[in-house]
């Protein structure tokens, strides 16, 4: 199974409370904008440093902080776990 298929199979939706501990340790990243969650997961898994760095610098990918929880607590998020990180994208 290639990474695209693996991540498509693992993609799920949840609320933020599932990731309280991950947020506390700074391991959750939010896709901001039109980035595709599968493509970002693949870039992280393949250690594509330049792509990841570009997304972070342009704030298309941002570290999700405790301060962001309150304003986002009522939303649902798609998520993928790429150890030790969790990437999320708001869906509603």
C-alpha positions in Angstrom: 0.0 0.0 0.0 1.5 3.4 -1.0 1.3 6.4 1.3 -1.6 8.1 -0.5 -3.7 4.9 0.0 -2.6 4.5 3.6 -3.5 8.1 4.5 -6.8 8.0 2.6 -7.7 4.9 4.6 -6.6 6.5 7.9 -8.3 10.0 7.4 -10.9 10.6 10.0 -13.0 13.4 11.5 -13.3 14.5 15.1 -13.5 17.4 17.6 -10.5 18.9 19.2 -10.9 17.2 22.6 -9.4 14.1 21.1 -6.1 15.9 20.8 -5.8 17.7 24.2 -2.5 16.0 25.1 -1.1 16.4 21.6 -1.9 20.1 21.7 -0.3 20.4 25.2 3.0 19.0 23.8 2.9 21.2 20.6 2.5 18.3 18.2 -0.7 19.5 16.4 -0.5 21.4 13.1 -3.5 23.1 11.4 -3.8 23.3 7.7 -4.7 26.9 6.9 -6.1 27.5 3.5 -6.3 25.2 0.5 -3.6 22.7 1.4 -4.6 19.0 0.8 -4.3 17.0 4.1 -3.1 13.9 2.2 -0.3 15.8 0.5 0.9 17.4 3.7 0.9 14.1 5.5 2.9 12.6 2.7 5.4 15.5 2.8 5.8 15.0 6.6 6.2 11.2 6.3 8.8 11.6 3.5 10.6 14.4 5.4 10.2 16.9 2.6 11.8 19.7 4.6 11.6 22.4 2.0 7.9 22.0 1.3 7.1 21.9 5.1 9.3 24.9 5.7 7.6 26.9 2.9 4.1 26.0 4.3 5.2 27.1 7.8 6.7 30.3 6.6 3.6 31.2 4.5 1.4 30.2 7.5 -0.5 27.6 5.3 0.6 25.2 8.1 0.6 26.5 11.6 1.2 25.0 15.0 -2.1 24.7 16.8 -1.8 26.2 20.3 -3.8 26.0 23.5 -4.9 29.6 22.9 -6.6 28.5 19.7 -8.8 25.8 21.3 -11.6 28.1 22.6 -12.3 29.7 19.2 -12.3 26.3 17.5 -14.0 24.0 20.0 -17.3 23.8 18.1 -15.7 22.8 14.9 -15.0 19.3 13.4 -11.6 18.5 11.9 -10.2 16.0 9.5 -7.1 14.6 11.0 -4.1 12.3 10.3 -1.5 11.1 12.7 2.1 11.0 11.4 4.1 10.2 14.5 4.9 12.2 16.5 2.6 14.8 14.8 -1.1 15.3 14.2 -2.3 17.4 11.3 -5.8 18.7 11.3 -8.0 20.6 8.8 -11.2 22.4 9.8 -14.3 20.8 8.0 -17.2 22.5 9.8 
